[in-house]
Amino acid sequence: MVLALDAEAVDLEVYRAGGEAALAGRDLYNAPVWYDFRFTYPPFAALVFTPLSLLSAATAKTLVVLLNTSLLVFIVARSWHSVGRPATRLLVPAVIAVSGTSFVLESVHSNFNDGQINLLLVALVLADLTGRTDHPARGVGVGLAAALKLTPLIFVAYLIVTRKFRQAAVASACAAGTVAVSFLVVPAAATDYWLRGMFADLSRIHVDPTSRHNQSLRGLLLKNGVPETPALWLWLALGAVVGVAALMLATRATRRGEQLLALSLCGLCAAAVSPWSWGHHWVWLVPFGVFLTRVVGRPGRRGRWLPTAVLVAGTLPGVLALADPMDDDAVPVLTDGPLAFVLANLYVFIFITILVAAAVDLRSQRTLSAGPRDREKLPMDG
């Protein structure tokens, strides 16, 4: 937290500048809003950021650091409750321990240093989908998260494949409502973003599509020499396969009562298949980490998840910086060889191991819980 208060918080400054542009009626998308940084979020997000533009930079940074700290604790606590909370006397120490440990992960570390909103998105989804199943407003959290950033739309797909149609409709209606609000309040920005294709313009995120900072499937292809056009089609094919696999596993996990695993699969999948993902987009590793802490204590399941746990432990800022220093002018310590390749694409490899481990684990649970007659039917399971 102390280090975050001294950080430059670049993304927070972009949020503040976007909110200021929305308040002043200035162009939000056709020119940089802060130095050479462009606003890349939906116009509704700029409206949400307007209060930040009324504060000084120091005050806004302090408030965001405190908010992100509260959100991190909430995410960990909610995750513990989702997997079956420990004894009351152990709950607070467990939440404090996991929250404190999470600070050392690059995905969390960069959210604090950059003043990012990814912790808010995770908290909105967890608050929504791990709460009361019969609440009439269930789906609103997913809709609001998607209104701030497009990647949480994967949870609408999750609600559909798990046959939560009413909740999917609520989420979709909420997100659509924010789009309507944008057209009413900032019509020019909404037209640029939604009707003139600004939402699909990846050059607004980073000028170099082959940048080593892109921690997604598309980034893996481009960073490793696949030409841009073939990479586009290969990314679309891989993204479709990975997305379907993640949703199928998430559905099976939900039926098994492993809802935190299901939501983590979807959140991490969104980062993997997104055309561009920074390290801080992988903050769904926090609730997944809570799932891991419960699983590694169960001998029958520990071995299936241990490789993934080892890889997650490798996402320390200093370790990743060996192959992917955030300073664009810095030269990586590791530039060639298998270790450099793994570290430069570590988040994608973590997600692949999670998919494999989840498939094996869920299949093994089904086999163990089935009776002799049921086991004869297992090969038919889709």
C-alpha positions as CSV (number, residue, x, y, z in Angstrom):
1,M,0.0,0.0,0.0
2,V,2.8,2.4,0.9
3,L,4.6,1.7,-2.4
4,A,1.3,2.2,-4.3
5,L,0.9,5.7,-2.8
6,D,4.3,6.6,-4.2
7,A,3.6,5.1,-7.6
8,E,2.7,7.1,-10.7
9,A,-0.8,5.5,-11.0
10,V,-0.8,6.0,-14.8
11,D,-4.2,4.3,-15.4
12,L,-5.8,6.3,-12.6
13,E,-4.7,9.5,-14.3
14,V,-6.2,8.3,-17.5
15,Y,-9.5,7.5,-15.7
16,R,-9.5,11.0,-14.1
17,A,-8.7,12.6,-17.5
18,G,-11.5,10.6,-19.1
19,G,-14.0,11.7,-16.4
20,E,-12.9,15.3,-16.9
21,A,-13.4,15.1,-20.7
22,A,-16.9,13.7,-20.1
23,L,-17.7,16.5,-17.7
24,A,-16.4,19.2,-20.1
25,G,-18.0,17.7,-23.2
26,R,-14.7,17.2,-24.9
27,D,-13.8,14.5,-27.4
28,L,-13.2,11.2,-25.5
29,Y,-11.9,8.9,-28.1
30,N,-10.3,10.7,-31.1
31,A,-7.4,12.2,-29.2
32,P,-5.3,11.3,-26.2
33,V,-6.8,12.3,-22.9
34,W,-3.6,12.4,-20.8
35,Y,-0.2,12.9,-22.5
36,D,-0.2,10.2,-25.2
37,F,-2.6,7.9,-23.4
38,R,-6.0,7.3,-25.0
39,F,-9.2,6.4,-23.2
40,T,-10.1,2.8,-24.0
41,Y,-13.1,2.0,-21.8
42,P,-16.8,2.3,-22.6
43,P,-18.3,5.8,-22.3
44,F,-20.3,4.8,-19.3
45,A,-17.0,4.2,-17.5
46,A,-16.0,7.8,-18.1
47,L,-19.2,8.9,-16.5
48,V,-18.4,6.7,-13.4
49,F,-14.9,8.2,-13.3
50,T,-16.1,11.8,-13.2
51,P,-16.0,12.2,-9.4
52,L,-12.2,11.3,-9.6
53,S,-11.6,14.3,-11.9
54,L,-13.0,16.6,-9.2
55,L,-10.3,15.5,-6.7
56,S,-6.6,16.3,-6.6
57,A,-4.3,13.5,-8.0
58,A,-2.9,12.8,-4.5
59,T,-6.4,12.5,-3.0
60,A,-7.7,10.3,-5.8
61,K,-4.7,8.0,-5.5
62,T,-5.1,7.7,-1.7
63,L,-8.8,6.9,-2.1
64,V,-8.2,4.3,-4.8
65,V,-5.5,2.6,-2.8
66,L,-7.8,2.4,0.2
67,L,-10.7,1.2,-2.0
68,N,-8.6,-1.5,-3.7
69,T,-7.4,-2.7,-0.3
70,S,-11.0,-3.0,0.9
71,L,-11.9,-4.7,-2.4
72,L,-9.1,-7.2,-2.1
73,V,-10.1,-8.1,1.5
74,F,-13.7,-8.5,0.3
75,I,-12.7,-10.7,-2.6
76,V,-10.7,-13.0,-0.3
77,A,-13.5,-13.1,2.3
78,R,-16.2,-13.7,-0.2
79,S,-14.1,-16.5,-1.8
80,W,-13.6,-18.2,1.5
81,H,-17.3,-18.1,2.1
82,S,-17.9,-19.6,-1.3
83,V,-15.7,-22.6,-0.8
84,G,-17.1,-23.2,2.7
85,R,-15.7,-20.9,5.4
86,P,-13.4,-22.3,8.1
87,A,-14.2,-22.1,11.8
88,T,-15.0,-18.6,12.9
89,R,-11.8,-18.3,14.9
90,L,-9.8,-19.1,11.8
91,L,-11.7,-17.0,9.3
92,V,-10.1,-13.6,10.0
93,P,-6.5,-14.9,10.2
94,A,-7.2,-16.8,6.9
95,V,-8.5,-13.7,5.1
96,I,-5.6,-11.6,6.4
97,A,-3.0,-14.2,5.4
98,V,-4.3,-14.7,1.9
99,S,-5.0,-10.9,1.4
100,G,-1.4,-10.1,2.5
101,T,0.1,-12.8,0.4
102,S,-1.9,-11.6,-2.7
103,F,0.0,-8.3,-2.6
104,V,3.1,-10.0,-3.8
105,L,1.4,-11.3,-7.0
106,E,2.2,-9.2,-10.1
107,S,-1.5,-9.0,-11.1
108,V,-2.4,-7.5,-7.7
109,H,0.7,-5.4,-7.3
110,S,0.2,-3.7,-10.7
111,N,-3.5,-3.0,-9.9
112,F,-2.4,-1.0,-6.9
113,N,0.6,0.7,-8.6
114,D,-1.4,1.7,-11.7
115,G,-4.6,2.6,-10.0
116,Q,-6.5,0.0,-11.9
117,I,-10.2,-1.1,-11.6
118,N,-9.9,-4.9,-12.0
119,L,-10.4,-5.6,-8.3
120,L,-13.7,-3.7,-8.6
121,L,-14.8,-5.9,-11.5
122,V,-13.9,-9.1,-9.6
123,A,-15.7,-7.9,-6.5
124,L,-18.9,-7.0,-8.5
125,V,-19.0,-10.4,-10.1
126,L,-18.4,-12.3,-6.8
127,A,-20.9,-10.2,-4.9
128,D,-23.4,-10.9,-7.6
129,L,-22.9,-14.6,-8.3
130,T,-22.0,-16.0,-4.9
131,G,-24.8,-14.3,-3.1
132,R,-28.4,-15.4,-2.6
133,T,-29.4,-17.5,-5.6
134,D,-33.0,-16.3,-5.4
135,H,-32.3,-12.5,-5.2
136,P,-34.3,-10.7,-7.9
137,A,-31.3,-8.4,-8.6
138,R,-28.9,-11.2,-9.3
139,G,-27.1,-10.3,-12.6
140,V,-26.9,-6.6,-11.9
141,G,-23.3,-6.9,-10.7
142,V,-22.2,-8.7,-13.9
143,G,-24.0,-6.1,-15.9
144,L,-22.3,-3.2,-14.1
145,A,-18.9,-4.9,-14.5
146,A,-19.5,-5.3,-18.2
147,A,-20.5,-1.7,-18.4
148,L,-17.1,-0.6,-17.1
149,K,-15.1,-3.1,-19.2
150,L,-16.2,-5.5,-21.9
151,T,-14.4,-8.7,-20.7
152,P,-16.9,-9.5,-17.9
153,L,-19.5,-10.2,-20.6
154,I,-18.1,-13.8,-20.4
155,F,-20.2,-14.2,-17.2
156,V,-23.4,-13.6,-19.2
157,A,-22.4,-16.6,-21.3
158,Y,-21.7,-18.5,-18.1
159,L,-25.1,-17.7,-16.8
160,I,-26.6,-18.9,-20.1
161,V,-24.7,-22.2,-20.2
162,T,-25.6,-22.9,-16.6
163,R,-29.3,-22.2,-17.4
164,K,-29.6,-19.2,-15.3
165,F,-31.6,-17.4,-18.0
166,R,-33.3,-14.9,-15.8
167,Q,-30.0,-13.8,-14.3
168,A,-28.4,-13.6,-17.8
169,A,-31.3,-11.4,-18.9
170,V,-30.9,-9.1,-15.9
171,A,-27.2,-8.8,-16.6
172,S,-27.8,-8.1,-20.2
173,A,-30.5,-5.5,-19.5
174,C,-28.3,-3.8,-17.0
175,A,-25.4,-3.5,-19.4
176,A,-27.7,-2.4,-22.2
177,G,-29.2,0.2,-19.9
178,T,-25.8,1.7,-19.3
179,V,-25.2,2.0,-23.1
180,A,-28.5,3.8,-23.3
181,V,-27.5,6.2,-20.6
182,S,-24.2,6.9,-22.5
183,F,-26.1,7.8,-25.6
184,L,-28.3,10.2,-23.6
185,V,-25.5,11.9,-21.6
186,V,-22.4,11.7,-23.9
187,P,-24.0,10.9,-27.3
188,A,-20.9,11.8,-29.4
189,A,-18.6,9.5,-27.3
190,A,-21.2,6.7,-27.3
191,T,-21.5,7.0,-31.1
192,D,-17.7,6.9,-31.6
193,Y,-17.3,3.9,-29.3
194,W,-20.3,1.7,-30.1
195,L,-21.2,2.7,-33.7
196,R,-17.8,3.7,-35.2
197,G,-15.9,0.7,-33.9
198,M,-13.6,2.4,-31.3
199,F,-14.3,-0.6,-29.0
200,A,-12.5,-2.9,-31.5
201,D,-9.5,-0.6,-32.2
202,L,-6.6,-2.4,-30.5
203,S,-4.1,0.2,-31.5
204,R,-5.7,2.4,-28.9
205,I,-4.3,0.1,-26.2
206,H,-0.8,-0.1,-27.4
207,V,0.8,1.0,-30.7
208,D,2.9,-2.2,-31.0
209,P,0.7,-5.3,-31.5
210,T,3.8,-7.5,-30.9
211,S,4.6,-5.9,-27.5
212,R,5.9,-8.3,-24.9
213,H,3.3,-6.9,-22.5
214,N,0.4,-8.6,-24.1
215,Q,-0.3,-11.6,-21.8
216,S,-3.0,-13.3,-23.9
217,L,-3.3,-16.0,-26.5
218,R,-3.1,-13.4,-29.2
219,G,-0.1,-11.9,-27.6
220,L,1.6,-15.3,-27.3
221,L,1.2,-15.7,-31.1
222,L,2.4,-12.3,-32.1
223,K,5.3,-12.1,-29.6
224,N,6.6,-15.4,-31.0
225,G,6.8,-14.5,-34.7
226,V,3.4,-15.5,-36.1
227,P,2.5,-12.8,-38.7
228,E,-0.4,-10.6,-37.8
229,T,-3.0,-11.9,-40.3
230,P,-2.5,-15.6,-39.6
231,A,-2.2,-14.8,-35.9
232,L,-5.7,-13.1,-36.1
233,W,-7.4,-16.2,-37.5
234,L,-5.4,-18.6,-35.3
235,W,-6.3,-16.5,-32.2
236,L,-10.0,-16.6,-33.1
237,A,-9.9,-20.4,-33.5
238,L,-7.9,-21.0,-30.3
239,G,-10.0,-18.5,-28.5
240,A,-13.2,-20.3,-29.5
241,V,-11.8,-23.7,-28.5
242,V,-10.5,-22.4,-25.1
243,G,-13.7,-20.4,-24.4
244,V,-15.9,-23.4,-25.0
245,A,-13.7,-25.6,-22.9
246,A,-13.6,-23.1,-20.1
247,L,-17.4,-22.7,-20.1
248,M,-18.0,-26.5,-20.2
249,L,-15.7,-27.0,-17.3
250,A,-17.3,-24.1,-15.4
251,T,-20.7,-25.7,-16.0
252,R,-19.4,-29.0,-14.6
253,A,-17.8,-27.3,-11.7
254,T,-21.0,-25.5,-10.8
255,R,-22.9,-28.8,-10.8
256,R,-20.3,-30.2,-8.5
257,G,-20.7,-27.3,-6.1
258,E,-17.3,-25.8,-7.0
259,Q,-18.7,-22.4,-7.9
260,L,-15.5,-20.4,-7.0
261,L,-13.6,-22.6,-9.5
262,A,-16.3,-22.0,-12.1
263,L,-16.1,-18.3,-11.7
264,S,-12.3,-18.3,-11.7
265,L,-12.2,-20.3,-14.9
266,C,-14.5,-17.7,-16.6
267,G,-12.6,-14.7,-15.3
268,L,-9.2,-16.1,-16.2
269,C,-10.6,-17.2,-19.6
270,A,-11.6,-13.7,-20.4
271,A,-8.0,-12.5,-19.9
272,A,-6.7,-15.4,-22.0
273,V,-8.9,-14.9,-25.0
274,S,-9.0,-11.1,-24.9
275,P,-7.1,-9.6,-27.8
276,W,-4.9,-7.7,-25.3
277,S,-4.3,-8.5,-21.6
278,W,-1.9,-6.7,-19.3
279,G,-0.7,-8.6,-16.2
280,H,-3.2,-6.7,-14.0
281,H,-6.1,-8.2,-16.0
282,W,-5.2,-11.6,-14.4
283,V,-6.3,-10.6,-10.9
284,W,-8.8,-13.5,-11.0
285,L,-5.9,-15.4,-9.7
286,V,-6.8,-14.1,-6.2
287,P,-10.1,-16.0,-5.9
288,F,-8.5,-18.9,-7.7
289,G,-5.8,-18.8,-5.1
290,V,-8.4,-19.2,-2.3
291,F,-9.7,-22.3,-4.2
292,L,-6.1,-23.6,-4.3
293,T,-5.5,-23.1,-0.6
294,R,-8.5,-25.3,0.2
295,V,-7.7,-27.9,-2.4
296,V,-4.0,-28.4,-1.5
297,G,-5.1,-29.4,2.0
298,R,-7.0,-32.4,0.5
299,P,-4.5,-35.3,-0.3
300,G,-6.8,-36.8,-2.9
301,R,-6.8,-33.6,-5.0
302,R,-3.5,-32.0,-4.1
303,G,-1.4,-33.7,-6.8
304,R,-3.7,-32.5,-9.6
305,W,-3.4,-28.8,-8.7
306,L,0.2,-28.7,-7.4
307,P,1.8,-27.8,-10.8
308,T,-0.6,-24.9,-11.2
309,A,0.1,-23.7,-7.6
310,V,3.8,-23.7,-8.4
311,L,3.3,-21.6,-11.6
312,V,1.0,-19.1,-9.8
313,A,3.7,-18.7,-7.1
314,G,6.0,-17.7,-10.0
315,T,4.0,-14.6,-10.9
316,L,6.0,-12.3,-8.6
317,P,6.9,-8.9,-10.2
318,G,10.6,-9.6,-10.0
319,V,10.4,-13.0,-11.6
320,L,8.2,-11.9,-14.5
321,A,10.4,-8.8,-15.1
322,L,13.3,-11.1,-16.0
323,A,11.5,-11.7,-19.4
324,D,9.0,-8.9,-19.4
325,P,10.2,-5.7,-17.7
326,M,7.4,-3.1,-17.7
327,D,9.7,-0.3,-18.8
328,D,9.6,-0.3,-22.6
329,D,13.2,0.8,-22.8
330,A,14.5,-2.0,-20.5
331,V,16.3,-5.0,-21.9
332,P,15.0,-8.3,-20.5
333,V,17.5,-10.4,-18.6
334,L,16.2,-13.5,-20.3
335,T,15.7,-13.1,-24.0
336,D,16.1,-16.7,-25.3
337,G,15.5,-20.2,-24.3
338,P,12.7,-22.2,-22.7
339,L,12.7,-20.3,-19.4
340,A,12.4,-17.0,-21.2
341,F,9.6,-18.3,-23.3
342,V,7.7,-19.7,-20.3
343,L,8.1,-16.5,-18.2
344,A,7.2,-14.2,-21.1
345,N,3.9,-16.1,-21.5
346,L,3.4,-17.3,-17.9
347,Y,-0.2,-16.2,-17.5
348,V,-1.3,-18.1,-20.6
349,F,0.5,-21.2,-19.5
350,I,-1.0,-20.9,-16.0
351,F,-4.5,-20.8,-17.6
352,I,-3.7,-23.9,-19.8
353,T,-2.6,-25.9,-16.7
354,I,-5.8,-24.7,-14.9
355,L,-7.9,-26.1,-17.7
356,V,-6.1,-29.4,-17.7
357,A,-6.2,-29.7,-13.9
358,A,-9.8,-28.8,-13.7
359,A,-10.7,-31.4,-16.4
360,V,-8.8,-34.1,-14.5
361,D,-10.0,-33.1,-11.1
362,L,-13.7,-32.8,-12.1
363,R,-13.6,-36.1,-13.9
364,S,-11.9,-37.8,-11.0
365,Q,-14.5,-36.5,-8.5
366,R,-17.3,-37.8,-10.8
367,T,-15.6,-41.2,-10.9
368,L,-15.1,-41.4,-7.2
369,S,-18.7,-40.3,-6.4
370,A,-20.3,-42.7,-8.9
371,G,-21.6,-46.1,-8.0
372,P,-20.5,-49.2,-10.0
373,R,-23.5,-48.9,-12.3
374,D,-23.0,-45.3,-12.9
375,R,-19.3,-45.8,-13.7
376,E,-20.4,-47.9,-16.7
377,K,-22.1,-44.8,-18.1
378,L,-19.2,-42.3,-17.5
379,P,-17.7,-42.6,-21.0
380,M,-21.0,-41.2,-22.4
381,D,-20.6,-38.0,-20.4
382,G,-20.3,-35.1,-22.8
